[in-house]
Amino acid sequence: MKQRRLGTTGLTVSEICLGTMTFGSQADEAVSLRILDKAFEAGVDFLDVAEIYPVPPMPAWAGNSERIVGKWLEGRSRDSVVIATKVAGPGGGWFVPPVRAGRTSLDAHHIVRAVDASLARLGTDYIDLYQTHWPDPELPIEETLEALDRVVRAGKVRYIGASNETAYGLTKALCAADALGLPKYQTIQNNFSLLNRRFEDELANVCRREKVSLLPYSPIGGGVLSGKYAAGAWPEGARFTHYRHGGKRGETMTRRFINEKTLLTSERMAKLAQECELSPVTFATAWTLSRDFVASTIIGATRVEQLDETLRAADVTLSREVLAQVDAISHEILYPMG
């Protein structure tokens, strides 16, 4: 497993990161621990968690993913693993975070409390990468950065990052950090896949110029690129089989990920993968690793055997000719996820 540097930090991580958002919901503790074991044995030393995980977010479940990772860490060298976790952004609209009674924000009060709670669940005294899970556009970014600076200076956090951020939001945060001498976002964790290449429109340019690393989530498009939703299929236990009956938010997410354009793109990419003698999952994951602004791509699993195809991507380098064919499909079917 090759290593890549996160931003301009002292952290180098495996180019595949294990996401844990199913740990404690779709994957019970025993299965989650086996998934962690297999990934670590394959060379994955980078784990991504969040205070609101697992999904779907529920007050009774919140923090379970961190607790499971904490249990797995027991008896292991803390320095052998890089741990990233996240603080919930503000509540509102169709989503109420299942922590702190849903009255969340990215101010000092919430950030300090969230860090301390995550440290306790993880059973560690420091977090390698601490990320804002989604932005708080009504709160001055200076207040968020000053709060993050406080936990960095306390030795509880090594570096900071953002997630689900816009080009404007990331640039604004970087400028504020530079002007005030505060820690800068070293990473950005956004949705990025063969079904959603919007990151390349502007955010990729920001990342290249400012040396910020992308940590893509949903590299296989929420499972759609695997082909399991083809021909009108709704597999039992699959995420969007559940989400499509999960209220307004779930229905909207399902329509965004599963529609005529995403299914057609998935079909075309699967044929290209077959020509490369790769599974669609391996192909899609390897494609994200071909982007120069990507440090580590975040995979997930609910069963141990699901890791085989995604981990295989670490040994795949797609040729220029294949990447050009990918671009041709993307140009023909523009913005499948809208």
C-alpha contacts under 8 A as a table, 3 or more apart, distances in Angstrom:
res1	aa1	res2	aa2	distance
1	M	14	S	6.13
1	M	15	E	6.99
1	M	16	I	7.95
1	M	42	A	7.28
1	M	43	G	5.35
1	M	44	V	7.10
1	M	314	A	6.26
1	M	315	D	7.80
2	K	14	S	5.81
2	K	15	E	5.96
2	K	314	A	7.39
3	Q	12	T	5.95
3	Q	13	V	5.13
3	Q	14	S	4.52
3	Q	15	E	5.61
4	R	12	T	5.25
4	R	13	V	5.50
4	R	14	S	6.39
4	R	15	E	5.99
4	R	295	A	5.63
4	R	296	S	7.19
5	R	8	T	7.28
5	R	9	T	7.10
5	R	10	G	7.51
5	R	11	L	5.85
5	R	12	T	4.21
5	R	13	V	6.35
5	R	295	A	6.48
6	L	9	T	5.79
6	L	10	G	7.67
6	L	11	L	5.81
6	L	12	T	6.08
6	L	13	V	7.29
6	L	186	Q	6.71
6	L	187	T	6.75
6	L	212	V	7.54
6	L	213	S	5.81
6	L	295	A	6.07
7	G	186	Q	4.84
7	G	187	T	6.22
7	G	211	K	5.40
7	G	212	V	4.70
7	G	213	S	5.03
8	T	186	Q	6.77
8	T	211	K	6.65
8	T	212	V	7.54
9	T	159	Y	7.38
9	T	186	Q	7.15
11	L	82	V	8.00
13	V	45	D	6.41
13	V	46	F	5.89
13	V	82	V	7.05
13	V	295	A	7.98
13	V	296	S	7.30
14	S	17	C	6.55
14	S	43	G	6.96
14	S	44	V	5.47
14	S	45	D	5.78
14	S	46	F	6.15
14	S	296	S	6.61
15	E	44	V	7.85
15	E	289	L	7.56
15	E	295	A	6.13
15	E	296	S	4.10
15	E	297	T	6.34
15	E	314	A	7.24
16	I	44	V	6.24
16	I	46	F	7.37
16	I	296	S	5.05
16	I	297	T	5.06
16	I	298	I	6.09
16	I	299	I	7.04
16	I	311	L	7.40
16	I	314	A	7.16
17	C	44	V	6.32
17	C	45	D	7.25
17	C	46	F	4.88
17	C	47	L	5.64
17	C	48	D	6.88
17	C	296	S	5.89
17	C	297	T	5.73
17	C	298	I	4.60
17	C	299	I	6.20
18	L	36	L	7.92
18	L	39	A	7.31
18	L	44	V	7.09
18	L	46	F	6.36
18	L	47	L	4.94
18	L	48	D	6.14
18	L	298	I	5.65
18	L	299	I	5.30
18	L	300	G	6.01
19	G	47	L	6.08
19	G	48	D	4.83
19	G	49	V	6.50
19	G	298	I	5.61
19	G	299	I	5.54
19	G	300	G	4.97
19	G	301	A	7.93
20	T	23	F	5.38
20	T	47	L	7.43
20	T	48	D	6.21
20	T	49	V	5.63
20	T	53	Y	7.60
20	T	54	P	7.30
20	T	65	S	6.24
20	T	300	G	6.47
20	T	301	A	7.91
21	M	49	V	6.73
21	M	50	A	7.68
21	M	53	Y	5.21
21	M	54	P	4.49
21	M	55	V	5.78
21	M	65	S	6.64
21	M	300	G	7.57
22	T	25	S	5.47
22	T	26	Q	5.20
22	T	27	A	5.68
22	T	53	Y	7.47
22	T	54	P	5.18
22	T	55	V	6.05
22	T	65	S	7.49
22	T	300	G	7.65
22	T	301	A	7.27
22	T	302	T	6.36
23	F	26	Q	6.62
23	F	27	A	5.06
23	F	28	D	6.24
23	F	29	E	6.74
23	F	32	S	5.63
23	F	53	Y	7.70
23	F	54	P	5.81
23	F	64	N	7.06
23	F	65	S	4.97
23	F	68	I	7.17
23	F	302	T	7.67
24	G	27	A	5.67
24	G	28	D	4.96
24	G	29	E	5.93
24	G	32	S	7.63
24	G	54	P	6.00
24	G	61	W	7.11
24	G	64	N	5.52
24	G	65	S	5.81
24	G	68	I	7.53
25	S	28	D	6.14
25	S	54	P	6.01
25	S	55	V	6.78
25	S	56	P	7.86
25	S	61	W	7.53
26	Q	302	T	6.00
27	A	30	A	7.99
27	A	31	V	5.80
27	A	32	S	5.75
27	A	302	T	4.99
27	A	303	R	7.04
28	D	31	V	5.48
28	D	32	S	6.00
29	E	32	S	5.01
29	E	33	L	6.14
29	E	68	I	6.41
30	A	33	L	5.31
30	A	34	R	6.47
31	V	34	R	5.12
31	V	35	I	6.22
31	V	302	T	7.69
31	V	303	R	6.83
31	V	304	V	7.12
32	S	35	I	5.03
32	S	36	L	6.24
32	S	68	I	7.43
32	S	302	T	7.54
33	L	36	L	5.06
33	L	37	D	6.18
33	L	68	I	7.31
33	L	69	V	7.83
33	L	72	W	6.31
34	R	37	D	4.97
34	R	38	K	6.19
34	R	304	V	6.65
35	I	38	K	5.26
35	I	39	A	6.17
35	I	301	A	7.45
35	I	303	R	7.13
35	I	304	V	5.06
35	I	307	L	7.78
36	L	39	A	5.28
36	L	40	F	6.05
36	L	72	W	7.57
37	D	40	F	5.26
37	D	41	E	6.11
38	K	41	E	5.14
38	K	42	A	6.27
38	K	304	V	7.40
39	A	42	A	5.09
39	A	43	G	6.56
39	A	44	V	5.33
39	A	307	L	7.41
39	A	311	L	7.91
40	F	43	G	5.15
40	F	44	V	4.73
40	F	45	D	6.01
41	E	44	V	7.21
42	A	311	L	7.67
45	D	80	S	6.81
45	D	81	V	4.84
45	D	82	V	6.06
46	F	81	V	5.97
46	F	82	V	4.79
46	F	83	I	6.03
46	F	84	A	7.60
47	L	81	V	7.47
47	L	82	V	6.33
47	L	83	I	5.06
47	L	84	A	6.06
48	D	83	I	6.24
48	D	84	A	4.78
48	D	85	T	5.74
48	D	298	I	7.69
49	V	53	Y	6.91
49	V	65	S	6.71
49	V	66	E	6.28
49	V	83	I	7.65
49	V	84	A	6.04
49	V	85	T	4.45
49	V	86	K	6.73
50	A	53	Y	5.36
50	A	63	G	7.57
50	A	65	S	7.59
50	A	66	E	7.07
50	A	84	A	7.91
50	A	85	T	4.58
50	A	86	K	4.42
50	A	87	V	6.67
50	A	88	A	7.89
50	A	133	H	7.72
51	E	62	A	6.51
51	E	63	G	5.25
51	E	66	E	7.02
51	E	85	T	7.01
51	E	86	K	6.02
51	E	87	V	6.09
51	E	88	A	6.94
51	E	99	V	7.93
51	E	114	A	7.36
51	E	118	S	6.45
52	I	55	V	7.75
52	I	57	P	6.21
52	I	58	M	7.90
52	I	61	W	7.97
52	I	62	A	4.71
52	I	63	G	5.86
52	I	88	A	6.95
52	I	97	P	7.08
52	I	98	P	6.37
52	I	99	V	6.79
53	Y	56	P	7.84
53	Y	57	P	6.40
53	Y	61	W	7.28
53	Y	62	A	5.43
53	Y	63	G	5.82
53	Y	64	N	6.62
53	Y	65	S	5.56
53	Y	66	E	7.55
54	P	57	P	6.18
54	P	61	W	6.47
54	P	62	A	6.33
54	P	63	G	7.24
54	P	64	N	6.47
54	P	65	S	5.64
55	V	58	M	7.38
57	P	61	W	7.06
57	P	62	A	6.64
57	P	97	P	7.27
57	P	98	P	6.21
58	M	61	W	5.31
58	M	62	A	6.00
58	M	98	P	5.44
59	P	62	A	5.30
59	P	98	P	4.48
59	P	99	V	6.47
61	W	64	N	5.64
62	A	65	S	7.69
62	A	98	P	6.37
62	A	99	V	6.96
63	G	66	E	5.37
63	G	67	R	6.28
63	G	118	S	7.72
63	G	121	R	7.17
64	N	67	R	5.00
64	N	68	I	6.18
65	S	68	I	5.19
65	S	69	V	6.29
66	E	69	V	5.11
66	E	70	G	6.02
66	E	118	S	6.93
66	E	121	R	5.68
66	E	122	L	5.40
67	R	70	G	4.90
67	R	71	K	6.21
67	R	121	R	4.79
67	R	122	L	5.63
68	I	71	K	5.07
68	I	72	W	6.28
68	I	122	L	7.85
69	V	72	W	5.01
69	V	73	L	6.19
69	V	122	L	6.26
70	G	73	L	5.07
70	G	74	E	6.63
70	G	121	R	6.17
70	G	122	L	3.88
70	G	123	G	5.24
70	G	124	T	7.64
71	K	74	E	5.42
71	K	122	L	7.47
71	K	123	G	7.73
72	W	76	R	7.94
73	L	76	R	5.35
73	L	77	S	7.68
73	L	78	R	7.08
73	L	122	L	7.87
73	L	123	G	7.76
74	E	123	G	7.88
76	R	80	S	7.69
77	S	80	S	5.44
77	S	81	V	7.66
78	R	81	V	5.98
78	R	124	T	7.78
79	D	82	V	7.30
82	V	128	D	5.91
82	V	129	L	7.83
83	I	127	I	6.03
83	I	128	D	5.39
83	I	129	L	6.44
84	A	127	I	6.53
84	A	128	D	5.94
84	A	129	L	4.49
84	A	130	Y	5.77
84	A	131	Q	7.34
85	T	118	S	7.89
85	T	127	I	7.39
85	T	129	L	6.61
85	T	130	Y	5.38
85	T	131	Q	6.21
86	K	130	Y	5.61
86	K	131	Q	4.52
86	K	132	T	5.52
86	K	133	H	5.34
87	V	106	L	7.73
87	V	111	I	6.64
87	V	114	A	6.15
87	V	115	V	7.49
87	V	130	Y	7.57
87	V	131	Q	6.37
87	V	132	T	5.21
87	V	133	H	5.61
88	A	97	P	6.91
88	A	104	T	6.71
88	A	105	S	7.26
88	A	106	L	7.56
88	A	132	T	6.52
88	A	133	H	5.20
88	A	134	W	6.81
89	G	104	T	6.25
89	G	105	S	5.40
89	G	106	L	5.89
89	G	132	T	6.49
89	G	133	H	5.71
89	G	134	W	4.94
89	G	135	P	5.81
89	G	136	D	5.99
90	P	97	P	7.73
90	P	103	R	7.13
90	P	104	T	4.81
90	P	105	S	4.40
90	P	106	L	6.90
90	P	134	W	7.74
90	P	135	P	7.51
90	P	136	D	5.85
91	G	95	F	6.16
91	G	96	V	4.84
91	G	97	P	5.80
91	G	102	G	5.93
91	G	103	R	6.20
91	G	104	T	5.82
91	G	105	S	7.39
92	G	95	F	5.79
92	G	96	V	5.98
93	G	96	V	7.65
94	W	248	K	7.56
94	W	249	R	6.31
95	F	249	R	7.71
96	V	102	G	5.19
96	V	103	R	7.98
97	P	100	R	7.93
97	P	101	A	7.67
97	P	102	G	4.76
97	P	103	R	7.72
97	P	104	T	7.17
98	P	101	A	6.67
98	P	102	G	5.75
99	V	102	G	5.56
99	V	103	R	7.88
99	V	104	T	7.51
100	R	103	R	5.97
100	R	104	T	6.47
101	A	104	T	7.79
104	T	110	H	6.62
105	S	110	H	6.20
105	S	136	D	6.77
106	L	110	H	6.20
106	L	111	I	6.13
106	L	132	T	7.52
106	L	135	P	7.86
106	L	136	D	6.35
106	L	139	L	7.56
106	L	144	T	5.59
107	D	110	H	5.68
107	D	111	I	6.12
107	D	139	L	7.79
107	D	143	E	6.17
107	D	144	T	5.36
107	D	147	A	6.43
108	A	111	I	5.11
108	A	112	V	5.86
108	A	143	E	7.37
108	A	144	T	6.86
108	A	146	E	7.72
108	A	147	A	4.57
108	A	148	L	7.62
109	H	112	V	5.70
109	H	113	R	6.35
110	H	113	R	5.20
110	H	114	A	5.86
111	I	114	A	5.09
111	I	115	V	6.04
111	I	147	A	6.65
111	I	148	L	7.13
112	V	115	V	5.28
112	V	116	D	6.30
112	V	147	A	7.43
112	V	151	V	6.85
113	R	116	D	5.32
113	R	117	A	6.21
114	A	117	A	5.16
114	A	118	S	6.10
115	V	118	S	5.17
115	V	119	L	6.13
115	V	151	V	7.77
115	V	156	K	7.60
116	D	119	L	5.16
116	D	120	A	6.31
117	A	120	A	5.17
117	A	121	R	6.32
118	S	121	R	5.13
118	S	122	L	5.98
119	L	122	L	5.15
119	L	123	G	5.87
119	L	124	T	5.46
119	L	125	D	6.03
119	L	126	Y	6.74
119	L	127	I	7.26
120	A	123	G	5.12
120	A	124	T	6.83
124	T	127	I	7.58
125	D	156	K	6.30
126	Y	155	G	6.71
126	Y	156	K	4.44
126	Y	157	V	5.49
126	Y	158	R	7.31
127	I	130	Y	6.44
127	I	156	K	6.16
127	I	157	V	4.79
127	I	158	R	6.36
128	D	157	V	5.89
128	D	158	R	4.94
128	D	159	Y	6.10
129	L	157	V	6.69
129	L	158	R	6.19
129	L	159	Y	4.91
129	L	160	I	5.33
129	L	161	G	6.71
130	Y	157	V	6.47
130	Y	158	R	7.75
130	Y	159	Y	6.34
130	Y	160	I	4.76
130	Y	161	G	6.04
131	Q	160	I	5.60
131	Q	161	G	4.39
131	Q	162	A	4.91
131	Q	163	S	6.51
132	T	135	P	6.66
132	T	161	G	6.60
132	T	162	A	4.87
132	T	163	S	5.88
133	H	162	A	6.58
133	H	163	S	5.05
133	H	164	N	6.83
134	W	162	A	7.22
134	W	163	S	5.47
134	W	164	N	5.22
134	W	165	E	6.56
135	P	162	A	7.79
135	P	163	S	7.54
135	P	164	N	7.12
135	P	165	E	6.27
135	P	169	G	7.89
136	D	139	L	5.63
137	P	140	P	7.31
137	P	141	I	7.80
139	L	143	E	7.22
139	L	144	T	7.72
140	P	143	E	5.61
140	P	144	T	7.11
141	I	144	T	5.17
141	I	145	L	6.22
141	I	172	K	7.79
141	I	173	A	6.22
141	I	176	A	7.44
142	E	145	L	5.13
142	E	146	E	6.02
142	E	173	A	7.74
142	E	176	A	6.45
142	E	177	A	7.65
143	E	146	E	5.19
143	E	147	A	6.24
144	T	147	A	5.16
144	T	148	L	6.23
145	L	148	L	4.98
145	L	149	D	5.98
145	L	173	A	7.90
145	L	177	A	7.08
145	L	182	L	6.59
145	L	183	P	6.97
145	L	184	K	7.95
146	E	149	D	4.91
146	E	150	R	6.31
146	E	182	L	6.84
147	A	150	R	5.11
147	A	151	V	6.83
148	L	151	V	5.38
148	L	152	V	6.27
148	L	160	I	7.46
148	L	183	P	7.64
149	D	152	V	5.00
149	D	153	R	6.03
149	D	182	L	6.29
149	D	183	P	6.09
150	R	153	R	5.23
150	R	154	A	6.22
151	V	154	A	4.94
151	V	155	G	6.46
151	V	156	K	5.48
151	V	157	V	5.84
152	V	155	G	5.26
152	V	156	K	5.84
152	V	157	V	4.65
152	V	158	R	5.84
152	V	159	Y	7.15
153	R	156	K	7.60
153	R	157	V	7.92
154	A	157	V	7.63
155	G	158	R	6.87
157	V	160	I	7.55
159	Y	183	P	7.59
159	Y	185	Y	7.70
159	Y	186	Q	7.09
160	I	183	P	7.23
160	I	184	K	6.83
160	I	185	Y	5.24
160	I	186	Q	6.13
160	I	187	T	7.30
161	G	184	K	7.70
161	G	185	Y	4.37
161	G	186	Q	5.33
161	G	187	T	4.61
161	G	188	I	5.72
161	G	189	Q	7.79
162	A	165	E	6.45
162	A	170	L	7.79
162	A	185	Y	6.29
162	A	187	T	6.27
162	A	188	I	4.76
162	A	189	Q	6.30
163	S	188	I	5.19
163	S	189	Q	4.31
163	S	190	N	5.68
164	N	188	I	7.47
164	N	189	Q	6.23
164	N	190	N	4.90
164	N	191	N	7.34
165	E	169	G	6.03
165	E	170	L	6.31
165	E	188	I	7.20
165	E	189	Q	7.89
165	E	190	N	7.07
166	T	169	G	5.02
166	T	170	L	6.08
166	T	203	L	7.15
167	A	170	L	5.33
167	A	171	T	6.09
167	A	202	E	6.25
167	A	203	L	4.96
167	A	206	V	6.96
168	Y	171	T	5.19
168	Y	172	K	5.95
169	G	172	K	5.14
169	G	173	A	6.16
170	L	173	A	5.16
170	L	174	L	6.19
170	L	185	Y	7.83
171	T	174	L	5.11
171	T	175	C	6.16
171	T	206	V	7.11
172	K	175	C	5.22
172	K	176	A	6.17
173	A	176	A	5.14
173	A	177	A	6.09
173	A	184	K	7.34
173	A	185	Y	7.45
174	L	177	A	5.16
174	L	178	D	6.21
174	L	184	K	5.80
174	L	185	Y	6.75
175	C	178	D	5.16
175	C	179	A	6.13
176	A	179	A	5.11
176	A	180	L	6.05
176	A	182	L	7.79
177	A	180	L	5.35
177	A	181	G	5.63
177	A	182	L	4.56
177	A	183	P	5.95
177	A	184	K	5.44
178	D	181	G	5.31
178	D	182	L	6.60
178	D	184	K	7.41
179	A	182	L	7.90
185	Y	188	I	7.39
185	Y	212	V	7.21
186	Q	211	K	7.56
186	Q	212	V	5.01
186	Q	213	S	6.44
187	T	212	V	5.17
187	T	213	S	4.61
187	T	214	L	5.73
187	T	215	L	6.88
188	I	212	V	7.05
188	I	213	S	6.26
188	I	214	L	5.00
188	I	215	L	6.08
189	Q	214	L	5.79
189	Q	215	L	4.62
189	Q	216	P	5.65
189	Q	217	Y	6.68
190	N	199	F	7.88
190	N	214	L	7.27
190	N	215	L	6.77
190	N	216	P	5.46
190	N	217	Y	6.02
191	N	196	N	7.11
191	N	216	P	5.72
191	N	217	Y	5.02
191	N	218	S	5.94
191	N	219	P	7.58
192	F	195	L	7.59
192	F	196	N	5.34
192	F	197	R	5.86
192	F	198	R	7.55
192	F	199	F	6.67
192	F	216	P	5.24
192	F	217	Y	6.20
192	F	218	S	6.53
192	F	219	P	6.01
192	F	221	G	7.89
192	F	288	T	7.72
193	S	196	N	5.00
193	S	197	R	6.04
193	S	216	P	7.57
193	S	217	Y	8.00
193	S	218	S	6.65
193	S	219	P	4.63
193	S	220	I	6.29
193	S	221	G	6.00
193	S	284	A	7.21
193	S	288	T	6.57
194	L	197	R	6.28
194	L	219	P	7.46
194	L	220	I	7.54
194	L	221	G	7.36
194	L	284	A	6.65
194	L	287	W	7.78
194	L	288	T	7.99
194	L	330	S	7.66
195	L	221	G	6.17
195	L	225	L	7.90
195	L	262	T	6.19
195	L	265	T	7.08
195	L	266	S	7.74
195	L	335	Y	7.04
195	L	336	P	5.63
195	L	337	M	6.24
196	N	199	F	7.70
196	N	221	G	7.73
196	N	335	Y	6.31
196	N	336	P	6.70
196	N	337	M	5.92
197	R	200	E	5.80
197	R	201	D	7.70
197	R	335	Y	7.12
198	R	201	D	5.40
198	R	202	E	7.88
198	R	335	Y	7.32
199	F	202	E	6.36
199	F	203	L	5.21
199	F	204	A	5.90
200	E	203	L	6.08
200	E	204	A	4.91
200	E	205	N	7.36
201	D	204	A	6.87
201	D	205	N	7.77
202	E	205	N	5.37
202	E	206	V	6.66
203	L	206	V	5.06
203	L	207	C	6.21
204	A	207	C	5.05
204	A	208	R	6.18
204	A	293	F	6.58
205	N	208	R	5.22
205	N	209	R	6.19
206	V	209	R	5.31
206	V	210	E	5.86
206	V	211	K	7.96
206	V	212	V	7.63
207	C	210	E	5.27
207	C	211	K	5.33
207	C	212	V	4.49
207	C	213	S	6.23
207	C	214	L	7.39
207	C	293	F	6.45
208	R	211	K	5.26
208	R	212	V	6.76
208	R	293	F	6.22
212	V	293	F	7.64
213	S	293	F	5.72
213	S	294	V	5.67
213	S	295	A	5.52
214	L	293	F	5.97
214	L	294	V	4.68
214	L	295	A	6.00
214	L	296	S	7.39
215	L	294	V	6.12
215	L	295	A	6.13
215	L	296	S	5.36
215	L	297	T	5.38
215	L	298	I	6.60
216	P	219	P	6.36
216	P	288	T	7.54
216	P	294	V	7.29
216	P	296	S	7.24
216	P	297	T	5.02
216	P	298	I	5.90
217	Y	297	T	6.57
217	Y	298	I	5.08
217	Y	299	I	7.06
218	S	221	G	4.95
218	S	222	G	5.20
218	S	223	G	7.74
218	S	298	I	7.07
218	S	299	I	7.07
219	P	222	G	7.47
219	P	284	A	6.48
219	P	285	T	5.59
219	P	288	T	6.71
219	P	297	T	7.05
219	P	298	I	7.09
219	P	299	I	7.06
220	I	223	G	5.29
220	I	224	V	6.55
220	I	225	L	5.16
220	I	226	S	6.78
220	I	281	V	6.23
220	I	284	A	5.76
220	I	285	T	6.42
221	G	224	V	5.28
221	G	225	L	5.72
221	G	257	F	7.02
222	G	225	L	7.64
222	G	239	R	7.67
222	G	257	F	7.26
223	G	226	S	5.44
223	G	227	G	7.53
223	G	228	K	7.20
224	V	227	G	5.68
224	V	228	K	6.38
224	V	229	Y	6.09
224	V	257	F	7.18
224	V	258	I	7.09
224	V	262	T	7.66
224	V	263	L	7.35
224	V	266	S	6.98
225	L	228	K	7.76
225	L	263	L	7.93
225	L	266	S	4.92
225	L	267	E	7.93
225	L	269	M	7.84
225	L	270	A	7.58
225	L	280	P	6.47
225	L	281	V	6.67
225	L	284	A	7.20
226	S	266	S	7.52
226	S	270	A	7.86
226	S	280	P	5.45
226	S	281	V	5.33
227	G	230	A	5.30
227	G	263	L	7.92
227	G	266	S	6.53
227	G	267	E	7.10
227	G	270	A	7.62
227	G	280	P	7.61
228	K	233	A	6.84
228	K	234	W	7.73
228	K	235	P	7.04
229	Y	232	G	6.11
229	Y	233	A	4.72
229	Y	234	W	5.83
229	Y	235	P	7.16
229	Y	258	I	7.80
229	Y	263	L	7.72
230	A	233	A	5.69
230	A	263	L	6.51
230	A	267	E	7.91
234	W	238	A	7.33
234	W	240	F	7.70
234	W	241	T	5.41
235	P	238	A	5.54
235	P	241	T	6.52
236	E	241	T	6.72
237	G	241	T	6.79
237	G	242	H	7.00
238	A	241	T	5.30
238	A	242	H	6.59
239	R	242	H	5.41
239	R	243	Y	6.11
240	F	243	Y	4.52
240	F	244	R	5.67
240	F	250	G	7.86
240	F	254	T	5.69
241	T	244	R	5.83
241	T	245	H	7.58
242	H	245	H	6.00
242	H	246	G	6.55
243	Y	246	G	4.67
243	Y	247	G	7.74
243	Y	250	G	4.43
243	Y	251	E	6.21
243	Y	253	M	7.51
243	Y	254	T	6.38
244	R	247	G	7.53
244	R	250	G	5.49
244	R	251	E	4.53
244	R	252	T	7.93
244	R	253	M	7.89
244	R	254	T	5.59
245	H	250	G	6.75
245	H	251	E	6.43
246	G	249	R	7.04
246	G	250	G	4.70
246	G	251	E	6.37
247	G	250	G	5.44
247	G	251	E	6.05
248	K	251	E	5.18
248	K	252	T	6.08
249	R	252	T	5.23
249	R	253	M	6.22
250	G	253	M	5.17
250	G	254	T	6.10
251	E	254	T	5.11
251	E	255	R	6.30
252	T	255	R	5.23
252	T	256	R	6.26
253	M	256	R	5.07
253	M	257	F	6.25
254	T	257	F	5.29
254	T	258	I	5.71
255	R	258	I	5.21
255	R	259	N	5.93
256	R	259	N	6.71
256	R	337	M	5.26
256	R	338	G	7.06
257	F	262	T	6.66
257	F	337	M	5.99
258	I	262	T	5.91
258	I	263	L	6.53
259	N	262	T	5.43
259	N	263	L	6.10
259	N	336	P	7.89
259	N	337	M	7.99
260	E	263	L	5.37
260	E	264	L	6.11
261	K	264	L	5.13
261	K	265	T	6.02
261	K	333	I	6.74
261	K	336	P	4.87
261	K	337	M	7.60
262	T	265	T	5.09
262	T	266	S	6.03
262	T	336	P	4.94
262	T	337	M	6.57
263	L	266	S	5.05
263	L	267	E	6.20
264	L	267	E	5.07
264	L	268	R	6.28
265	T	268	R	5.14
265	T	269	M	6.06
265	T	329	I	7.29
265	T	330	S	7.74
265	T	333	I	6.91
265	T	336	P	7.36
266	S	269	M	5.14
266	S	270	A	5.97
267	E	270	A	5.12
267	E	271	K	6.46
268	R	271	K	5.30
268	R	272	L	6.49
268	R	329	I	7.39
269	M	272	L	5.02
269	M	273	A	6.10
269	M	280	P	7.10
269	M	326	V	7.31
269	M	329	I	7.90
270	A	273	A	4.95
270	A	274	Q	6.14
270	A	279	S	7.45
270	A	280	P	5.04
271	K	274	Q	5.05
271	K	275	E	6.39
272	L	275	E	5.11
272	L	276	C	6.50
272	L	322	V	7.96
273	A	276	C	5.00
273	A	277	E	6.23
273	A	278	L	5.13
273	A	279	S	6.08
273	A	280	P	5.57
273	A	283	F	5.75
274	Q	277	E	4.80
274	Q	278	L	5.57
274	Q	279	S	6.58
274	Q	280	P	7.47
275	E	278	L	7.56
278	L	282	T	6.20
278	L	283	F	5.98
279	S	282	T	5.27
279	S	283	F	6.11
279	S	309	E	7.08
280	P	283	F	5.06
280	P	284	A	6.03
281	V	284	A	5.29
281	V	285	T	6.18
281	V	309	E	6.11
281	V	310	T	6.19
282	T	285	T	5.28
282	T	286	A	6.01
282	T	309	E	5.19
282	T	310	T	5.17
282	T	311	L	7.64
282	T	312	R	6.21
282	T	313	A	5.00
283	F	286	A	5.16
283	F	287	W	6.14
283	F	313	A	6.89
284	A	287	W	5.15
284	A	288	T	6.78
285	T	288	T	5.52
285	T	289	L	6.81
285	T	297	T	7.50
285	T	310	T	6.33
285	T	313	A	5.92
286	A	289	L	5.11
286	A	290	S	6.58
286	A	313	A	4.74
286	A	314	A	6.83
286	A	316	V	6.16
286	A	317	T	6.95
286	A	318	L	7.25
287	W	290	S	5.16
287	W	291	R	7.32
287	W	318	L	7.03
287	W	323	L	7.88
288	T	291	R	5.76
288	T	294	V	7.19
288	T	297	T	6.88
289	L	292	D	7.73
289	L	294	V	6.34
289	L	295	A	7.78
289	L	296	S	7.31
289	L	297	T	6.82
290	S	294	V	7.86
290	S	317	T	7.36
290	S	318	L	7.27
291	R	294	V	5.60
292	D	295	A	7.99
294	V	297	T	7.12
299	I	310	T	6.98
300	G	307	L	7.84
301	A	304	V	6.88
301	A	306	Q	5.84
301	A	307	L	6.48
302	T	306	Q	7.30
303	R	306	Q	5.56
303	R	307	L	7.71
304	V	307	L	5.93
305	E	308	D	5.84
306	Q	309	E	6.53
306	Q	310	T	7.40
307	L	310	T	5.42
307	L	311	L	5.80
308	D	311	L	5.49
308	D	312	R	6.20
309	E	312	R	5.25
309	E	313	A	7.05
310	T	313	A	5.53
310	T	314	A	7.96
311	L	314	A	5.90
312	R	315	D	5.76
312	R	316	V	7.11
313	A	316	V	5.10
318	L	322	V	6.23
318	L	323	L	6.61
319	S	322	V	5.24
319	S	323	L	6.27
320	R	323	L	5.05
320	R	324	A	6.09
321	E	324	A	5.10
321	E	325	Q	6.40
322	V	325	Q	5.02
322	V	326	V	6.31
323	L	326	V	4.96
323	L	327	D	6.27
324	A	327	D	5.03
324	A	328	A	6.25
325	Q	328	A	5.02
325	Q	329	I	6.44
326	V	329	I	5.29
326	V	330	S	6.27
327	D	330	S	4.97
327	D	331	H	6.05
328	A	331	H	5.14
328	A	332	E	6.18
329	I	332	E	5.06
329	I	333	I	6.12
330	S	333	I	5.19
330	S	334	L	5.73
330	S	335	Y	7.57
331	H	334	L	5.47
333	I	336	P	6.55
335	Y	338	G	5.11
